[in-house]
Amino acid sequence: MNKNIFSTPAQKRSLAFAALIAAAGLALGGCATATDNADKSPAATSSAKETMADALTVEDGWVKSVAAGEDMTGAFGALNNSSDKEITVVSASSPSAGMVELHEVAAGADGSNVMQEKKDGFVIPAKDHLHLVPGENHIMLMSLTGALAPGDTVTVTLTMKDGSTVSAALPVKEFTGANESYDPHAAQ
Protein backbone atom coordinates (compact mmCIF):
# COMPACT_ATOMS: atom_id res chain seq x y z
CA MET A 1 0.00 0.00 0.00
CA ASN A 2 1.48 3.25 -1.14
CA LYS A 3 0.12 5.97 1.05
CA ASN A 4 0.89 9.62 0.50
CA ILE A 5 1.01 11.32 3.90
CA PHE A 6 0.78 14.74 2.24
CA SER A 7 -2.70 14.64 0.86
CA THR A 8 -3.87 18.24 0.76
CA PRO A 9 -2.70 20.69 -1.94
CA ALA A 10 -1.29 23.03 0.74
CA GLN A 11 0.81 20.21 2.20
CA LYS A 12 2.10 19.28 -1.26
CA ARG A 13 3.05 22.94 -1.99
CA SER A 14 4.82 23.20 1.37
CA LEU A 15 6.79 20.04 0.62
CA ALA A 16 7.72 21.30 -2.85
CA PHE A 17 8.81 24.67 -1.44
CA ALA A 18 10.91 23.01 1.29
CA ALA A 19 12.54 20.76 -1.33
CA LEU A 20 13.32 23.79 -3.51
CA ILE A 21 14.88 25.69 -0.57
CA ALA A 22 16.96 22.63 0.40
CA ALA A 23 18.20 22.17 -3.17
CA ALA A 24 19.11 25.85 -3.47
CA GLY A 25 20.96 25.69 -0.15
CA LEU A 26 22.95 22.66 -1.29
CA ALA A 27 23.76 24.29 -4.62
CA LEU A 28 24.91 27.53 -3.00
CA GLY A 29 26.82 25.66 -0.33
CA GLY A 30 28.57 23.63 -3.01
CA CYS A 31 29.51 26.79 -4.88
CA ALA A 32 30.93 28.42 -1.77
CA THR A 33 33.01 25.34 -1.00
CA ALA A 34 34.36 25.19 -4.54
CA THR A 35 35.20 28.89 -4.47
CA ASP A 36 36.86 28.63 -1.05
CA ASN A 37 38.97 25.70 -2.19
CA ALA A 38 39.93 27.43 -5.45
CA ASP A 39 41.02 30.56 -3.58
CA LYS A 40 43.29 28.52 -1.31
CA SER A 41 45.14 26.67 -4.05
CA PRO A 42 48.78 27.79 -4.32
CA ALA A 43 48.56 28.44 -8.06
CA ALA A 44 45.46 30.62 -7.76
CA THR A 45 46.87 32.55 -4.81
CA SER A 46 50.20 33.40 -6.40
CA SER A 47 48.93 34.29 -9.87
CA ALA A 48 45.80 36.18 -8.81
CA LYS A 49 47.42 38.28 -6.11
CA GLU A 50 50.99 38.69 -7.36
CA THR A 51 51.99 42.31 -7.79
CA MET A 52 55.08 44.14 -8.95
CA ALA A 53 55.78 44.96 -5.31
CA ASP A 54 56.06 41.24 -4.51
CA ALA A 55 59.17 41.05 -6.68
CA LEU A 56 60.81 44.36 -5.72
CA THR A 57 63.29 44.75 -2.87
CA VAL A 58 65.40 47.69 -1.75
CA GLU A 59 68.95 46.74 -0.84
CA ASP A 60 71.65 48.84 0.83
CA GLY A 61 69.31 51.84 0.89
CA TRP A 62 70.24 55.06 2.66
CA VAL A 63 69.41 58.78 2.86
CA LYS A 64 71.92 61.64 2.88
CA SER A 65 71.90 63.53 6.20
CA VAL A 66 70.88 67.20 6.29
CA ALA A 67 71.12 69.86 8.97
CA ALA A 68 68.22 71.85 10.37
CA GLY A 69 67.07 74.45 7.85
CA GLU A 70 68.08 72.40 4.80
CA ASP A 71 65.05 71.55 2.71
CA MET A 72 66.13 68.65 0.46
CA THR A 73 68.11 65.46 0.32
CA GLY A 74 68.36 62.25 -1.68
CA ALA A 75 67.67 58.55 -1.09
CA PHE A 76 69.84 55.89 -2.69
CA GLY A 77 70.32 52.10 -2.90
CA ALA A 78 69.64 49.18 -5.22
CA LEU A 79 66.16 48.32 -6.51
CA ASN A 80 66.15 44.57 -7.19
CA ASN A 81 63.59 42.83 -9.41
CA SER A 82 63.27 39.07 -8.84
CA SER A 83 60.46 38.59 -11.39
CA ASP A 84 60.45 37.60 -15.05
CA LYS A 85 58.87 40.94 -16.02
CA GLU A 86 60.16 44.49 -15.86
CA ILE A 87 58.95 46.63 -12.98
CA THR A 88 58.29 50.36 -13.23
CA VAL A 89 58.42 52.52 -10.10
CA VAL A 90 56.23 55.53 -10.91
CA SER A 91 56.37 57.53 -7.67
CA ALA A 92 57.58 57.64 -4.08
CA SER A 93 56.46 59.20 -0.79
CA SER A 94 57.82 59.67 2.71
CA PRO A 95 56.43 61.06 5.96
CA SER A 96 59.78 62.90 6.30
CA ALA A 97 59.14 65.03 3.20
CA GLY A 98 56.28 67.12 1.88
CA MET A 99 57.21 66.22 -1.70
CA VAL A 100 59.11 63.26 -3.16
CA GLU A 101 60.18 62.82 -6.79
CA LEU A 102 62.07 60.26 -8.83
CA HIS A 103 65.11 62.03 -10.29
CA GLU A 104 67.74 61.48 -12.93
CA VAL A 105 70.81 63.43 -13.96
CA ALA A 106 70.79 64.28 -17.67
CA ALA A 107 72.64 66.57 -20.05
CA GLY A 108 71.23 70.08 -19.99
CA ALA A 109 70.90 72.46 -22.95
CA ASP A 110 74.38 73.83 -22.29
CA GLY A 111 75.89 70.33 -22.05
CA SER A 112 76.25 70.36 -18.26
CA ASN A 113 74.61 67.72 -16.11
CA VAL A 114 71.32 68.75 -14.53
CA MET A 115 69.08 67.00 -12.07
CA GLN A 116 65.48 66.59 -13.24
CA GLU A 117 62.34 64.62 -12.50
CA LYS A 118 62.22 61.27 -14.29
CA LYS A 119 58.68 61.54 -15.66
CA ASP A 120 58.39 57.91 -16.84
CA GLY A 121 59.68 56.50 -13.56
CA PHE A 122 62.42 53.98 -12.85
CA VAL A 123 62.33 50.81 -14.96
CA ILE A 124 63.96 47.77 -13.38
CA PRO A 125 64.51 45.02 -15.99
CA ALA A 126 63.41 41.44 -15.30
CA LYS A 127 65.78 39.54 -13.00
CA ASP A 128 67.98 42.66 -12.71
CA HIS A 129 68.50 45.77 -10.59
CA LEU A 130 68.74 49.53 -10.82
CA HIS A 131 71.26 51.42 -8.69
CA LEU A 132 70.18 54.74 -7.22
CA VAL A 133 73.38 56.71 -6.56
CA PRO A 134 74.40 60.33 -5.93
CA GLY A 135 74.89 62.16 -9.20
CA GLU A 136 72.68 59.71 -11.13
CA ASN A 137 69.21 58.19 -10.60
CA HIS A 138 67.94 58.86 -7.07
CA ILE A 139 64.85 59.62 -5.01
CA MET A 140 64.57 63.32 -4.17
CA LEU A 141 63.07 64.20 -0.76
CA MET A 142 61.92 67.85 -0.68
CA SER A 143 60.12 70.09 1.80
CA LEU A 144 61.66 68.10 4.64
CA THR A 145 59.82 68.02 7.95
CA GLY A 146 63.07 68.45 9.91
CA ALA A 147 66.78 67.71 10.12
CA LEU A 148 67.97 64.21 9.27
CA ALA A 149 70.97 63.19 11.36
CA PRO A 150 73.22 60.16 10.85
CA GLY A 151 71.60 57.25 12.64
CA ASP A 152 68.01 58.44 12.00
CA THR A 153 65.70 56.31 9.86
CA VAL A 154 63.55 57.54 6.97
CA THR A 155 60.68 55.49 5.58
CA VAL A 156 60.27 55.70 1.81
CA THR A 157 57.33 54.09 0.02
CA LEU A 158 57.68 53.24 -3.67
CA THR A 159 54.58 52.92 -5.88
CA MET A 160 54.69 50.65 -8.91
CA LYS A 161 52.88 51.00 -12.23
CA ASP A 162 50.29 48.43 -11.08
CA GLY A 163 49.51 50.50 -7.95
CA SER A 164 51.24 48.16 -5.52
CA THR A 165 53.69 49.60 -3.00
CA VAL A 166 56.88 48.69 -1.17
CA SER A 167 58.10 50.55 1.92
CA ALA A 168 61.68 50.58 3.15
CA ALA A 169 63.17 52.01 6.34
CA LEU A 170 66.41 53.66 5.21
CA PRO A 171 69.21 54.71 7.57
CA VAL A 172 70.46 58.28 7.36
CA LYS A 173 74.20 58.60 6.61
CA GLU A 174 76.62 61.47 6.29
CA PHE A 175 77.85 61.86 2.72
CA THR A 176 79.90 64.63 1.12
CA GLY A 177 80.77 63.06 -2.24
CA ALA A 178 79.46 63.70 -5.75
CA ASN A 179 78.97 67.42 -4.99
CA GLU A 180 75.38 67.19 -6.19
CA SER A 181 73.18 70.25 -5.86
CA TYR A 182 69.69 69.75 -4.50
CA ASP A 183 68.38 72.98 -5.98
CA PRO A 184 64.92 72.31 -7.44
CA HIS A 185 65.45 75.10 -9.97
CA ALA A 186 68.68 73.60 -11.34
CA ALA A 187 66.74 71.52 -13.89
CA GLN A 188 64.79 74.54 -15.16
Secondary structure, DSSP 4 states (H G I P E B T S, - for coil): ----S--SHHHHHHHHHHHHHHHHHHHHHHHHHHHHHHHHSHHHHHHHH--HHHHEEEEEEEEE-B-TT--EEEEEEEEEE-SSS-EEEEEEE-TTEEEEEEEEEEE-TTSSEEEEE-TT-EEE-TT-EEEE-TTSSEEEEEEESS-B-TT-EEEEEEEETTS-EEEEEEEEE----TT----TTTT-
